[in-house]
Amino acid sequence: MGRAIKLQVRKELDGRQQFNLIKLKGSLITKGYTEIIHISDKDEEFHINSFETEAKNEVREFILDFIVKENLSNTISVLV
């Protein structure tokens, strides 16, 4: 069993943010970090996206780099 990673994702996204969120999730799956990403409501403003992975530190770094590269710091955050 892997370690859980949780992402807090803003519900109200523009087209570019939606595209980049889908791109991030697709990358996580195609790179083999996870097979499925679960989505749940946190509150009126955010969703929580969570998944299990064996490579927690590597995945965390990949996600943080992606957030910076795609300018998504106001959209997605990694929860500890």
C-alpha positions as CSV (number, residue, x, y, z in Angstrom):
1,M,0.0,0.0,0.0
2,G,1.3,3.4,-0.9
3,R,1.3,6.7,0.9
4,A,-1.6,9.1,0.3
5,I,-1.1,12.5,-1.4
6,K,-3.9,15.1,-1.1
7,L,-4.3,18.1,-3.3
8,Q,-6.6,21.0,-2.5
9,V,-8.1,22.3,-5.7
10,R,-10.1,25.5,-6.2
11,K,-13.6,24.7,-7.5
12,E,-13.9,27.9,-9.7
13,L,-11.4,27.5,-12.5
14,D,-11.0,29.3,-15.8
15,G,-10.3,27.4,-19.0
16,R,-6.5,27.4,-18.7
17,Q,-6.6,26.3,-15.1
18,Q,-9.0,23.4,-16.0
19,F,-6.8,22.3,-18.8
20,N,-3.7,22.4,-16.6
21,L,-5.4,20.4,-13.8
22,I,-6.4,17.7,-16.3
23,K,-2.9,17.7,-17.7
24,L,-1.5,17.3,-14.2
25,K,-3.8,14.4,-13.4
26,G,-3.1,12.7,-16.7
27,S,0.6,13.1,-16.1
28,L,0.3,11.5,-12.7
29,I,-1.5,8.5,-14.2
30,T,0.6,8.1,-17.4
31,K,3.9,8.3,-15.4
32,G,2.5,5.4,-13.3
33,Y,2.4,7.3,-10.0
34,T,-1.2,6.2,-9.5
35,E,-4.1,4.5,-11.3
36,I,-7.0,6.5,-9.9
37,I,-7.5,10.0,-8.3
38,H,-10.4,10.4,-5.9
39,I,-12.3,13.7,-5.7
40,S,-14.3,14.9,-2.7
41,D,-15.8,18.2,-1.5
42,K,-13.9,20.1,1.2
43,D,-16.2,23.1,1.3
44,E,-17.8,25.7,-1.0
45,E,-14.5,26.8,-2.4
46,F,-12.3,23.7,-2.7
47,H,-12.2,20.0,-3.7
48,I,-9.8,17.5,-2.3
49,N,-8.1,15.2,-4.9
50,S,-6.3,12.3,-3.3
51,F,-4.5,9.2,-4.4
52,E,-2.1,6.5,-3.2
53,T,1.5,6.3,-4.5
54,E,4.6,4.4,-3.7
55,A,6.9,7.3,-4.7
56,K,5.5,10.0,-2.4
57,N,8.6,12.3,-2.3
58,E,9.1,12.0,-6.1
59,V,5.5,12.7,-6.8
60,R,5.3,15.6,-4.4
61,E,8.3,17.2,-6.1
62,F,6.7,16.6,-9.6
63,I,3.5,18.2,-8.5
64,L,5.2,21.2,-6.9
65,D,7.3,21.8,-10.0
66,F,4.2,21.5,-12.2
67,I,2.3,24.0,-10.0
68,V,5.2,26.5,-10.4
69,K,5.7,25.9,-14.1
70,E,2.0,26.3,-14.9
71,N,1.5,29.2,-12.5
72,L,-1.2,27.3,-10.5
73,S,-0.1,28.4,-7.0
74,N,-3.5,30.1,-6.4
75,T,-5.4,27.0,-7.8
76,I,-3.7,23.9,-6.4
77,S,-1.9,23.2,-3.2
78,V,-0.4,20.0,-1.7
79,L,-1.8,19.2,1.7
80,V,0.6,17.7,4.3
